[in-house]
């Protein structure tokens, strides 16, 4: 059971679907995505070719994608990040980042059937002023399209 499902159960709410859990995770991390997007846009100037990701390191798909990203960025170290977070008492460590859409699609395509389908979807055009975000949590993964104007400032 994911942290969000446990929280819903503790609060006496009906259990959320996997999609609802991933959507809530995205909502919880909008500010971090906004900060990363602004920093990336300052460096590169473009946002239409970018994609975000939220990876639950305790979930198989999230960890698999993080390991794939590590092939491109050896400094990422998902295993070390997971161990450190768990040692610090964090129950559901999340890796948040922003990178080029085509690069992310290229990395995730060969990992598993579910990521292959997501990579194909990621390669499709994005509406102007929007960001595709890969959320790998709650026993799976899916893409969300977020308006850049909906990402909080600062």
Secondary structure, 3 states (H helix, E strand, C coil): CCHHHHHHHHCCCCCCCHHHHHHHHHHHCHHHHHHHHHHHHHHHCCCCCEEEEEEECCCHHHHHHHHHHHHHCCCCCHHHHHHHHHHCCCCCCEEEEEEEHHHHHHHHHCCCHHHHHHHHHHCCCCCCCEEEEEEEECCEEEEEEEEHHHCCCC
